[in-house]
Amino acid sequence: MKQLHTYLFFISILISGLTFAQEEEPKKISARDTLPPAEKYGLRAGVDLSRIIRTAVDDNYEGFEIVADYRIYKNFYIAGEVGNESLLRDEENISVEGSGSYLRAGLDYNVYDNWYGMQNSIYVGLRYGFSTFDQTLNDYAIFTGTNYFGPTEITESIESDGLNASWIELVFGIEVELFSNIYMGASVSLRSLVSEKTPERFDNLYIPGFGRTNDFSSIGVGYGYSISYLIPFAKRKR
């Protein structure tokens, strides 16, 4: 819940910054000049700051993600993320660790109508994600159906490698140009598992790139905030 509050606070700052930036519209611009005569097309690449920060503060997590998009036509962008992460779920009755690499790729559409000279965006996107990973069950408890003897603790670890999973996700996000070609972004995504290869003796409890899993739903939620740099290759009129 604390992470959610932090994320919502970050989104509000970005939206406020975008609104403030628009209020600084250059003078002597006619009403019909609401779009720049030419806009930059190029590769925007950066890193996910949320994973870097979480790695620093959470002893049970390690992760790094590269984010990128490329503007192909007006409001359309090819976008994707590639990364590696691991998480130790050390809970009351089970301790399991998942680690591996992932790739998400898809298309973003900018629904935001910029004012003159600006290239901010509020976008909706679709991704296909794929992950390869390992799972290690460190220890777990088996309940005997009575509290008289208590649960049986199994401490022999079980390792499973060569696992994989795929999913689709709907993404909502924002990109704000802080300085020339430097952008700060934030996003939230709703994910749904399409397929997964599970270990023989237990289920996947964590899938890198997708997040935590559970028994009652194939739906997951993700979030991130990033800093990126735009490498402009060309300028085109809209």
C-alpha positions, 0 to 999 in steps of 0.5 A: 500500500505504501508503494501505491501511495508513492506511485500516486504521488509521483503521478500527481507531480508529473501531471502537475508539471505537464500542466505547468509546462503548458501554461508557459506557451510562447507569446505571439502564437496564433490560435491556429498554431497549436502544434509545432511545424515539425516534431522529433522522431527517434529512439527514446531509451532509459531505465526503470527507476522503481526497480533500481530503488527497490533493489537498494531498499529491499533485501529480498529483491534485485532487478534492472529494466531498460525501457525504450520506444520509437515513434513510427507515425504521429501518435503511434510508438513501438515500445518495449521493456527488457530486464532481469529480476529476482524475488524471495517470497519469505512468508509464514508457511513458505519460502520460495525464490524466482529469478530470470529474464523477460521481454515485453513488446508492443504498441503505444498510442498517445492520446494527449494533444500537445501545445506548440513546441511540446512533445509530452504524452499520456498514452495507452498501450498493449504489450505481449510479455515473455519470461524465462526463469527458475524457481527454488522452493527453500522450505515449506510447511505441511498441515496435518489437519490438527493443531495438536502436533503442529505443521510439518516443516520441510527444509529440503530445497527443490529447484526447477529451471527452464520455466517460462510464461507469457502474458498480455498487458494493458498499459497506461502511462505518462511521459513529461519532457523535463529538459531538452530530450530528457523525459520522466515517465510513469506507468501502471499496467494490468496483466493477464497470464496466457501460458506458463510452465510450472514446476512438477511439485509446486506452482510458480509464486513469482514470474519475473516481468509479470510479478507475483501470482496466486491461486485465485486469479491469473490477473496481475498489476505492475507499475514503474517510473523511468527516466529516458533520453530521446535520440532524434533521428528526424523531424517531420510535420504532423 
